[in-house]
Amino acid sequence: MNPVPREAMREIAAVNIVGPISVTEAFLPLLRKAPAPRLLFVSSSAGSITHASDPTSKYHAASANEYRTSKAALNMLMVQYWVKLGKEGFKVFGADPGLIATNFGWGKPEVLRERGGMEPEVGGERIATVVRGDRDEDVGKVCGVYGVSPW
Ligand SMILES: NC(=O)c1ccc[n+]([C@@H]2O[C@H](COP(=O)([O-])OP(=O)(O)OC[C@H]3O[C@@H](n4cnc5c(N)ncnc54)[C@H](OP(=O)(O)O)[C@@H]3O)[C@@H](O)[C@H]2O)c1
């Protein structure tokens, strides 16, 4: 765990919570002109409180505290936008790309690859299914690789 969790929390919240709010608000005027607007927040099953509190879940681990907290908060943000903008015809989703060998975490894709991470284009395609509308029945939820990620 990070030796200075308060500072780590500030930094991660700025990127993972304040960042998505900023981008969303900046694009809303343009999106409102679209015939079928959709918003997609890239989340993670690591942000699932159900998984975190389940001793049988692979996500049950006291690690990445700040990151996981930020993704749980992002899920709430997504739902709040869905409740608000759904009335205007927006479709709003969370999407979890699954474990992907990117610079995520260590800046070393090989570390994630060794842990079973898929190549970036696999994660991209998983997100693209939500963009294309293949997961529209899961609107207002976090679309995971294995189905809907629990809250
Ligand atoms: N990889 C996984 O296994 C995995 C699993 C679940 C969810 N996700 C989610 O997928 C999303 C993409 O992550 P990734 O795996 O592609 O990780 P990544 O390779 O580390 O990419 C992160 C991206 O965020 C940008 N970024 C980081 N801090 C920033 C800041 N302060 N301001 C502006 N941009 C910033 C980086 O920009 P630079 O390139 O300029 O640094 C980079 O483009 C994240 O939301 C992550 O939580 C990833």
The ligand as an ORCA input file, in Angstrom:
! r2SCAN-3c Opt
* xyz 0 1
  N      -5.080     -2.298    -18.300
  C      -5.963     -2.914    -17.552
  O      -5.797     -4.100    -17.161
  C      -7.239     -2.216    -17.158
  C      -8.225     -2.964    -16.489
  C      -9.418     -2.335    -16.147
  C      -9.601     -0.989    -16.439
  N      -8.611     -0.282    -17.068
  C      -8.853      1.137    -17.342
  O      -8.594      1.410    -18.704
  C      -8.289      2.815    -18.845
  C      -7.064      2.959    -19.730
  O      -5.953      2.409    -19.027
  P      -4.771      1.665    -19.771
  O      -4.776      0.262    -19.352
  O      -4.794      1.982    -21.232
  O      -3.540      2.354    -19.013
  P      -2.312      3.188    -19.573
  O      -1.609      2.442    -20.662
  O      -1.530      3.548    -18.350
  O      -2.974      4.474    -20.210
  C      -3.490      5.494    -19.374
  C      -3.789      6.718    -20.209
  O      -4.234      7.753    -19.328
  C      -3.455      8.925    -19.587
  N      -3.280      9.682    -18.348
  C      -2.792      9.238    -17.170
  N      -2.731     10.239    -16.288
  C      -3.187     11.338    -16.921
  C      -3.379     12.699    -16.536
  N      -3.069     13.122    -15.324
  N      -3.901     13.552    -17.446
  C      -4.211     13.128    -18.686
  N      -4.055     11.847    -19.115
  C      -3.553     10.980    -18.234
  C      -2.133      8.422    -20.115
  O      -1.525      9.422    -20.887
  P       0.027      9.343    -21.276
  O       0.195      8.195    -22.222
  O       0.263     10.682    -21.908
  O       0.775      9.137    -19.996
  C      -2.569      7.229    -20.960
  O      -2.989      7.647    -22.255
  C      -8.117      3.359    -17.429
  O      -9.292      4.037    -17.060
  C      -7.939      2.092    -16.573
  O      -8.387      2.271    -15.265
  C      -7.437     -0.869    -17.428
*
